Amino acid sequence: MLAPWTIPAQVNVSGMSSVILWSTVLLALIILLFFLYTQLKRWMTEADEPIAGGFTLADLRKLHRQGNISTEEFEMAKSKLLGTAKAMTDQMPAVLPQRRPPPDRPVQ
């Protein structure tokens, strides 16, 4: 350890250069981590892009009202859309437990 009265000319320069080098490396690492943190935060707060999931029933109705599809095409697409939705909901697990019958009570 250097005494407070040491003249700067007597300080070991190779030790100082090592300290400066590692301080620079640490500072660069801190700046890099801060940059990565800000990019991650920006990415996490961005709005998700809507995923195109095909036609909805409202889209089909709009196309029918505008005259872009005939009534037969509308009915066929509607039945296919509703059939697909029903099939998907039938595959989903039951969220609510089934209602149990009340326990038998003894007759008095």
C-alpha positions in Angstrom: 0.0 0.0 0.0 1.3 3.4 -0.9 1.9 5.9 1.9 0.2 9.3 1.5 3.5 11.1 1.2 4.7 9.0 -1.8 5.7 11.0 -4.8 3.8 10.2 -8.0 7.0 9.5 -9.8 7.6 6.6 -7.4 4.3 4.9 -8.2 4.4 1.6 -10.1 3.2 2.4 -13.6 2.5 -1.2 -14.7 0.0 -1.5 -11.7 -1.7 1.7 -12.7 -2.1 0.6 -16.3 -3.6 -2.7 -15.2 -6.1 -0.8 -13.0 -7.0 1.6 -15.9 -7.4 -1.3 -18.3 -9.7 -3.2 -16.0 -11.7 -0.1 -15.2 -12.2 0.6 -18.9 -13.3 -3.0 -19.4 -15.7 -2.8 -16.5 -17.1 0.5 -17.7 -17.6 -0.9 -21.2 -19.4 -3.9 -19.7 -21.7 -1.7 -17.7 -22.5 0.4 -20.8 -23.2 -2.8 -22.8 -25.5 -4.2 -20.1 -27.4 -0.9 -19.9 -27.9 -0.9 -23.7 -29.1 -4.5 -23.6 -31.5 -3.7 -20.7 -33.0 -0.8 -22.6 -33.5 -2.8 -25.7 -35.1 -5.7 -23.8 -37.4 -3.2 -22.0 -38.4 -1.6 -25.3 -39.0 -5.0 -26.8 -41.2 -6.1 -23.8 -43.4 -3.0 -23.9 -44.0 -3.0 -27.7 -47.6 -3.8 -28.7 -48.0 -7.2 -30.1 -48.9 -7.4 -33.8 -52.4 -8.9 -34.3 -52.3 -12.4 -35.7 -54.4 -13.0 -38.7 -56.7 -15.8 -37.8 -58.8 -16.0 -40.9 -62.4 -14.7 -41.2 -64.6 -13.9 -38.3 -68.4 -14.1 -38.5 -68.5 -10.3 -38.6 -66.1 -10.3 -41.6 -68.4 -12.8 -43.4 -71.5 -10.7 -42.6 -69.7 -7.6 -43.9 -68.8 -9.3 -47.2 -72.3 -10.5 -47.6 -73.8 -7.1 -47.0 -71.4 -5.5 -49.5 -72.4 -8.1 -52.1 -69.0 -9.7 -52.4 -70.3 -13.2 -51.6 -73.7 -14.7 -52.3 -76.1 -15.9 -49.7 -75.2 -19.6 -50.4 -71.5 -18.8 -50.0 -72.2 -16.9 -46.8 -74.3 -19.8 -45.3 -71.6 -22.4 -46.3 -68.8 -20.3 -44.9 -70.8 -19.6 -41.7 -71.5 -23.3 -41.1 -67.9 -24.2 -41.7 -66.7 -21.4 -39.3 -69.2 -22.4 -36.6 -68.4 -26.1 -37.1 -64.7 -25.4 -36.6 -65.3 -23.3 -33.6 -67.5 -26.0 -32.0 -64.9 -28.7 -32.7 -62.2 -26.6 -31.1 -64.3 -25.9 -28.0 -65.2 -29.6 -27.7 -61.5 -30.4 -27.5 -60.9 -27.9 -24.7 -60.7 -29.3 -21.1 -63.5 -28.5 -18.8 -62.6 -25.4 -16.7 -65.4 -25.6 -14.2 -65.9 -28.7 -12.2 -69.0 -30.7 -13.0 -71.9 -30.1 -10.6 -72.2 -33.0 -8.1 -75.5 -34.3 -7.0 -76.5 -33.4 -3.5 -75.8 -36.1 -0.9 -78.6 -38.4 0.1 -80.3 -37.2 3.3 -81.9 -39.6 5.6 -85.7 -39.5 5.7 -87.1 -38.5 9.1 
